[in-house]
Amino acid sequence: MIPLTPDTPKPPVTLTSVLTCPVCQHAQAERMPTDACQWFYECTSCHTVLKPLAGDCCVFCSYGTVPCPPIQEQGKGACGCC
């Protein structure tokens, strides 16, 4: 069977996200892991330990400019934890 619409290639996954601390507003670019969710991140400025907000799988989804790689590729719920 011939598909009616051609498969469109997925955009490449972005592996860098800028995390912004909600306490001091310090912004830091960080490389995201591709094989696990990152649940904790210590702000390099005020040393607050960030944790994901309710409904998010990781700190990148909560505080980053770009969601984590599994969410980018497959959408919310892709990690199996949100």
C-alpha positions as CSV (number, residue, x, y, z in Angstrom):
1,M,0.0,0.0,0.0
2,I,1.3,3.5,-0.9
3,P,1.1,6.1,1.9
4,L,-1.0,9.1,1.0
5,T,1.4,11.5,2.6
6,P,5.2,11.1,2.7
7,D,6.8,10.7,6.1
8,T,8.3,13.9,7.2
9,P,11.7,13.6,8.9
10,K,11.8,14.5,12.6
11,P,13.7,17.6,13.5
12,P,17.0,16.8,15.3
13,V,17.0,16.6,19.1
14,T,18.4,19.6,20.8
15,L,20.8,18.5,23.6
16,T,21.5,21.8,25.2
17,S,19.0,23.7,27.3
18,V,19.4,26.9,29.4
19,L,18.2,26.2,33.0
20,T,17.0,29.3,34.9
21,C,16.9,29.2,38.7
22,P,13.6,30.3,40.0
23,V,15.3,31.7,43.2
24,C,18.1,33.9,41.8
25,Q,17.2,33.9,38.1
26,H,20.7,32.7,37.2
27,A,20.7,31.1,33.7
28,Q,23.2,28.4,32.8
29,A,23.4,26.3,29.6
30,E,23.7,22.6,30.3
31,R,23.9,19.5,28.2
32,M,21.0,17.1,28.7
33,P,21.5,13.4,29.3
34,T,20.0,11.3,26.5
35,D,19.6,8.1,28.6
36,A,17.9,9.3,31.8
37,C,15.8,12.0,33.3
38,Q,17.7,14.5,35.5
39,W,15.7,14.9,38.7
40,F,18.0,17.3,40.5
41,Y,20.2,20.3,39.5
42,E,22.2,22.5,41.8
43,C,22.2,26.2,40.8
44,T,25.8,27.3,40.1
45,S,25.0,30.7,41.6
46,C,22.9,30.3,44.7
47,H,23.3,26.5,45.2
48,T,19.5,25.9,45.4
49,V,18.7,22.3,44.4
50,L,16.1,22.4,41.7
51,K,13.6,19.5,41.4
52,P,11.0,18.9,38.7
53,L,7.6,20.7,39.1
54,A,4.5,18.5,39.5
55,G,3.7,16.8,36.1
56,D,7.2,17.2,34.7
57,C,9.8,14.4,34.4
58,C,12.9,16.4,34.9
59,V,14.5,19.8,35.7
60,F,14.9,20.5,32.0
61,C,11.2,20.2,31.4
62,S,10.5,22.5,34.4
63,Y,13.2,25.1,34.2
64,G,14.9,24.8,30.8
65,T,14.4,26.5,27.5
66,V,14.2,23.1,25.8
67,P,12.5,20.0,27.1
68,C,14.5,16.8,27.6
69,P,15.3,14.5,24.6
70,P,12.5,11.9,25.2
71,I,9.9,14.6,25.4
72,Q,11.2,16.3,22.2
73,E,11.1,13.0,20.3
74,Q,7.9,11.5,21.6
75,G,5.9,14.1,23.5
76,K,4.7,14.3,27.1
77,G,4.6,11.0,28.9
78,A,7.5,9.6,26.9
79,C,9.6,9.1,30.0
80,G,7.0,6.9,31.6
81,C,7.0,9.1,34.7
82,C,4.8,12.1,33.7
